[in-house]
Amino acid sequence: MRFILLSGNIAGLLVLTVLLFAVPGLAAPGVIDDIYDWVFSGAMLSEPRSSVAATSVGNMALFAGGRLQNGSYSDVVDIYNRKSKTWTVSRLSVARSEIGAGSVGNRYALFAGGFDASFKPMTLVDVYDAQTGQWSQIQLNIPRAAPRLLDLGSVAAVVGGLSGDLQYLSKAVDYVDANLTVHSTSLTSEYPQLGLPVFDCTSGIGLYTAGYQNNRPGERFNDFEPSNQTTIFAAASASPVAGPLFPYPRWGSGGAAANGMFVIGGGHVFGDGSSEPLTTVTDRVDVFHAQNQQWSQALRLSVPRDYPLVQTVGDYVVFLAGTQATKALDIFDSRTGTFIVNPRHTPALYTLRDDAVAVTVDGCLLMVAGGTVYQGRNTTASVEIFDACKS
């Protein structure tokens, strides 16, 4: 059980404190605790594609849009129902890629922005109602591609993205509530940033951190650098606030949250190409603790991973893909604050892939879909499923 206390405005910043009351040693409800009992299976999307947008709502996973083998964009939405174990196919209102995906109120799936066929960023948000199976549309305040979505439970925050202008990276924030009303504001960070969204919809807390920023917004030549800016979002507040700086700025990290721990790992840094490698992929993992608003000492993945897929399954934060060195998953246990290390066989992908997408349904069914295989030569329709659901 989680309770959020919102204390007053201190030095101009809203201080967010999350009190976590958990029973040590117990698995999250509905999740098989022993990872070696998770059941693996496979399926196929209706068409092969990469850069797919994915989210879950209710008992369903939705895989929307993306890029086909010939480079054109798709309007297909593949929908998987965990309860009935069936697939259906629907359509976006416009074919596009680089879509931001998320949900709000455990009822509506949101597919926000993206690039259209002429490579222009869009304001369009396609909304799927999981209760009725119907589609509708709403609009963002400012057009952008690749916006990041934070599912805060009663509200979703559509943050940043690619703006298509000289600023290149957007500071725009659109809040979408459970009535599909849109309220617009902006980030207050110094530089525009394409960050990493990490959120806990149960507590209503989300981080927008890491990624990269433009140090010369509005100028003719951009200056992109890895970002240490952190912004904290809360469902109970209409305004995001600055958080403690990300301790090791880098490109290409991934993250997810469990039990008030926001776990961010992998990515890469650039060197000068002479005294140090031009690119170094890292195994570093940084953990932000919502309870004390601090980053803790860094942990390590079993192998370096770049642009890993990261999902929450019960009390676990699962890292997969992002490397050619292993198909195995790195699994962080939020109850112990450590990665699981065991000589027994661990869950693993069947196929190495890039530019894929991952989503978790009902907090217990992990799905990995699409992407490119054979070192980017082919797109795939393959879906790999790790079932940790008790029922």
C-alpha positions in Angstrom: 0.0 0.0 0.0 1.3 3.4 -0.9 0.4 6.9 0.4 1.5 10.2 -1.2 2.1 13.2 1.0 2.4 16.6 -0.8 4.1 19.0 1.5 4.2 22.8 1.0 6.3 24.9 -1.3 9.9 25.0 0.0 12.3 27.3 -1.7 10.0 27.4 -4.7 9.9 23.7 -5.1 7.2 21.2 -4.2 8.7 18.5 -2.1 7.2 15.1 -2.8 7.5 12.4 -0.2 6.2 8.9 -0.8 5.7 6.6 2.2 5.9 3.0 1.2 4.3 0.3 3.4 5.2 -3.1 2.0 5.4 -6.6 3.4 9.0 -7.8 2.9 9.4 -11.1 1.1 5.9 -11.2 -0.5 5.4 -11.1 -4.2 3.2 -8.5 -5.8 -0.4 -9.6 -6.0 -1.1 -11.9 -9.0 2.6 -12.4 -9.9 4.5 -15.6 -9.8 7.4 -14.8 -7.5 9.9 -17.4 -8.7 11.2 -16.2 -12.1 12.1 -19.7 -13.1 8.4 -20.6 -13.2 7.6 -17.9 -15.7 6.1 -19.4 -18.9 7.6 -18.5 -22.3 5.5 -18.4 -25.5 5.5 -16.7 -28.9 3.1 -15.0 -31.2 3.1 -12.7 -34.3 2.0 -9.2 -35.0 -0.2 -8.9 -38.1 2.7 -7.2 -40.0 6.4 -6.9 -39.4 7.5 -3.4 -38.3 9.9 -1.5 -36.1 9.6 1.6 -34.0 6.2 0.4 -32.8 4.4 2.3 -30.0 3.0 0.1 -27.2 1.0 0.4 -24.1 -1.3 -1.6 -21.9 -4.8 -0.7 -20.6 -7.2 -3.0 -18.7 -6.3 -6.6 -19.8 -5.0 -5.5 -23.2 -1.7 -4.8 -24.8 -1.8 -2.5 -27.9 1.0 -2.3 -30.5 0.5 0.7 -32.8 2.0 2.2 -35.9 5.7 2.0 -36.7 8.0 1.6 -39.7 7.6 -1.1 -42.3 10.5 -2.9 -44.1 10.2 -0.4 -47.1 10.5 2.6 -44.7 6.8 3.7 -45.0 4.7 4.1 -41.9 2.0 1.8 -40.6 -1.5 2.6 -39.2 -2.0 -1.0 -37.9 -2.8 -1.5 -34.2 -2.5 -5.1 -33.0 -4.4 -5.7 -29.8 -3.8 -8.7 -27.4 -6.4 -9.6 -24.7 -4.7 -11.4 -21.9 -7.9 -12.8 -20.5 -9.2 -14.3 -23.7 -5.7 -14.9 -25.1 -6.9 -13.5 -28.5 -5.6 -11.0 -31.0 -7.6 -8.4 -33.0 -6.5 -5.8 -35.5 -7.5 -2.1 -35.6 -6.2 1.1 -37.2 -4.9 4.5 -36.2 -6.6 7.5 -37.8 -3.3 8.3 -39.5 -0.3 6.1 -40.3 2.8 7.4 -38.5 5.9 6.5 -36.5 7.7 7.9 -33.5 4.5 7.9 -31.5 4.3 8.4 -27.8 2.2 5.7 -26.1 0.7 5.5 -22.6 -2.6 5.2 -20.8 -4.8 7.1 -18.3 -7.3 5.9 -15.7 -6.7 2.3 -16.7 -9.3 2.8 -19.4 -7.9 4.9 -22.2 -4.8 4.0 -24.3 -3.1 7.2 -25.8 -1.1 7.3 -29.0 0.3 10.8 -29.1 2.1 12.8 -31.8 4.5 11.2 -34.2 5.8 12.0 -37.7 3.4 11.8 -40.6 4.3 10.6 -44.1 5.8 14.1 -44.8 8.0 13.8 -41.7 6.1 16.6 -39.9 5.4 16.3 -36.2 1.8 16.0 -35.2 -0.6 17.2 -32.5 -2.9 14.2 -33.0 -3.7 11.8 -30.2 -5.5 8.6 -31.1 -7.5 7.4 -28.0 -8.7 3.8 -27.6 -11.4 3.2 -25.0 -10.8 -0.3 -23.5 -14.3 -0.4 -22.1 -16.1 0.2 -25.4 -13.5 -0.7 -28.0 -14.1 2.6 -29.7 -11.5 5.1 -31.0 -11.6 8.9 -30.7 -9.1 11.8 -31.1 -7.9 14.7 -29.1 -5.1 17.2 -29.8 -1.8 18.2 -28.1 -1.2 21.9 -27.7 2.0 21.8 -29.7 3.0 19.3 -32.5 5.8 16.9 -31.7 7.1 13.5 -32.5 8.4 11.0 -30.0 6.8 12.6 -26.9 7.3 10.7 -23.7 4.3 9.6 -21.7 4.1 9.3 -17.9 1.1 7.2 -16.6 0.4 8.8 -13.2 -2.9 6.9 -12.7 -5.6 9.5 -12.8 -3.7 11.6 -15.3 -1.1 11.1 -18.0 1.6 13.6 -18.8 2.7 13.9 -22.4 6.2 15.4 -22.1 8.7 16.8 -24.5 9.5 15.3 -27.9 10.9 16.4 -31.2 9.5 19.8 -32.1 10.5 20.2 -35.8 11.8 23.7 -35.3 15.1 25.4 -34.4 14.7 24.4 -30.8 14.5 20.8 -32.0 13.6 19.5 -28.6 10.3 20.6 -27.0 9.6 21.7 -23.5 5.8 21.2 -23.9 3.8 19.3 -21.4 0.2 18.2 -21.9 -1.7 16.6 -19.0 -4.6 14.3 -20.1 -7.0 13.4 -17.4 -9.5 10.5 -17.1 -12.2 12.7 -18.9 -9.7 13.2 -21.8 -9.4 16.9 -20.9 -6.1 18.4 -21.9 -4.2 21.0 -19.8 -1.0 22.4 -21.1 2.1 23.7 -19.4 5.9 23.4 -20.0 9.0 22.1 -18.4 11.0 24.6 -16.3 14.4 22.9 -16.8 17.1 25.1 -18.2 17.5 23.2 -21.5 15.0 21.5 -23.7 15.5 17.7 -23.2 14.4 14.4 -24.7 14.4 12.5 -21.5 13.5 9.0 -20.2 10.0 8.6 -18.7 9.9 6.4 -15.6 6.7 6.2 -13.6 4.8 4.4 -10.9 1.1 4.7 -11.7 0.1 3.2 -8.4 1.7 6.0 -6.4 1.1 8.7 -9.1 4.8 9.6 -9.3 6.9 9.9 -12.4 10.4 11.0 -13.4 11.6 12.7 -16.6 15.3 12.4 -16.5 18.5 11.4 -18.4 18.3 11.3 -22.2 19.9 14.3 -24.0 19.4 18.1 -24.1 20.0 20.9 -26.6 22.4 23.5 -25.1 21.8 25.9 -27.9 18.0 26.0 -28.4 16.8 28.3 -31.2 20.2 28.6 -32.8 21.2 27.5 -36.2 23.5 24.7 -35.0 22.4 22.5 -32.1 24.6 21.4 -29.3 23.4 18.0 -28.0 24.8 16.6 -24.8 23.6 13.9 -22.4 21.4 15.4 -19.8 21.5 15.3 -16.0 18.2 17.2 -15.6 15.5 15.5 -13.6 11.9 16.6 -13.4 9.4 15.1 -10.9 5.7 14.7 -11.8 2.9 13.9 -9.5 -0.8 13.2 -10.2 -1.7 15.4 -7.3 0.1 18.5 -8.7 -0.6 20.4 -11.8 3.1 21.6 -12.1 6.2 19.4 -12.4 9.1 20.3 -10.2 12.9 20.0 -10.4 14.5 16.9 -8.8 18.0 15.9 -7.9 20.4 15.7 -10.9 20.8 12.4 -12.7 24.3 11.2 -11.4 25.8 9.8 -14.6 24.5 11.5 -17.8 24.5 9.3 -20.8 22.6 8.4 -24.0 20.4 5.4 -24.5 19.5 4.3 -21.0 16.2 2.6 -20.1 14.2 2.4 -16.9 11.1 1.4 -14.9 9.9 1.7 -11.3 8.8 -0.7 -8.6 7.9 -0.1 -4.9 9.1 3.5 -5.0 12.5 2.7 -6.7 13.1 4.2 -10.1 15.7 2.0 -11.7 17.6 3.4 -14.8 20.4 1.4 -16.5 22.5 0.9 -19.5 23.2 3.5 -22.2 26.4 4.9 -23.7 28.9 7.7 -23.6 31.1 9.2 -26.3 34.9 9.6 -26.1 37.4 11.5 -28.2 38.2 8.4 -30.4 41.9 8.5 -29.6 42.7 8.3 -25.9 39.3 6.7 -25.2 36.8 4.8 -27.4 34.5 6.8 -29.5 31.5 5.0 -28.0 31.4 3.1 -24.7 28.3 1.1 -23.7 27.8 0.9 -20.0 26.4 -1.6 -17.5 25.8 1.1 -14.9 22.4 1.2 -13.1 21.2 4.2 -11.0 18.3 4.0 -8.6 16.2 7.0 -7.5 14.3 6.5 -4.2 11.0 8.3 -4.0 11.0 8.1 -0.2 14.0 10.2 0.4 14.3 11.9 -3.0 17.9 10.7 -3.5 19.9 8.7 -6.0 21.7 5.7 -4.4 25.1 4.2 -5.2 25.3 2.7 -8.6 24.6 -1.0 -9.4 25.7 -3.1 -12.4 23.9 -5.1 -15.1 25.4 -8.5 -16.0 26.5 -7.0 -19.4 26.5 -3.5 -20.9 23.3 -2.7 -22.6 22.4 0.2 -25.0 18.8 1.3 -25.4 17.6 -1.7 -23.3 13.9 -2.5 -23.0 12.9 -2.2 -19.3 9.6 -3.2 -17.7 8.1 -3.7 -14.3 6.8 -7.2 -13.5 5.4 -7.2 -9.9 8.3 -6.4 -7.6 10.8 -6.9 -10.4 12.4 -4.4 -12.8 13.4 -6.4 -15.9 16.1 -5.4 -18.4 16.2 -7.1 -21.8 17.7 -6.6 -25.2 20.2 -3.8 -25.9 23.1 -6.2 -26.3 24.5 -8.8 -28.7 26.3 -10.5 -25.8 23.4 -12.3 -24.3 19.7 -13.1 -24.7 19.3 -13.4 -20.9 17.3 -10.9 -18.8 18.7 -8.9 -16.0 16.2 -8.8 -13.2 16.2 -6.3 -10.3 14.3 -7.2 -7.1 13.0 -4.0 -5.5 12.4 -5.8 -2.2 16.1 -6.5 -1.8 17.5 -3.7 -3.9 19.7 -6.1 -5.8 19.9 -8.0 -9.1 19.0 -11.7 -9.0 22.2 -13.8 -9.4 21.7 -17.6 -9.7 23.5 -20.3 -11.7 20.2 -21.8 -12.8 18.8 -21.0 -16.2 17.3 -17.5 -16.2 14.5 -16.2 -18.5 15.9 -15.2 -21.9 14.8 -13.9 -25.3 14.6 -16.3 -28.2 15.7 -13.7 -30.8 18.1 -10.8 -30.5 16.5 -7.7 -31.9 16.9 -3.9 -32.1 14.3 -1.1 -32.2 11.7 -3.4 -30.6 9.1 -2.5 -28.0 8.1 -4.0 -24.6 5.0 -3.7 -22.5 3.5 -5.4 -19.4 -0.2 -6.3 -19.1 -1.8 -6.5 -15.7 1.6 -6.1 -14.1 2.5 -9.8 -14.8 2.5 -10.5 -18.6 5.7 -9.2 -20.3 5.6 -8.9 -24.1 8.4 -8.0 -26.5 7.4 -7.2 -30.1 8.6 -6.1 -33.5 11.9 -4.5 -34.2 14.7 -5.4 -36.6 16.7 -8.7 -36.7 19.9 -9.9 -38.4 21.7 -6.6 -37.5 19.0 -4.4 -38.8 18.5 -6.1 -42.2 14.9 -7.2 -41.6 11.9 -6.1 -39.7 10.1 -8.8 -37.7 6.5 -9.5 -36.6 7.7 -11.8 -33.8 6.3 -11.4 -30.3 7.9 -13.0 -27.3 5.8 -13.5 -24.1 6.9 -14.1 -20.5 3.9 -15.0 -18.4 4.3 -14.4 -14.7 0.6 -14.2 -14.0 -0.9 -16.4 -11.3 -4.3 -16.5 -13.0 
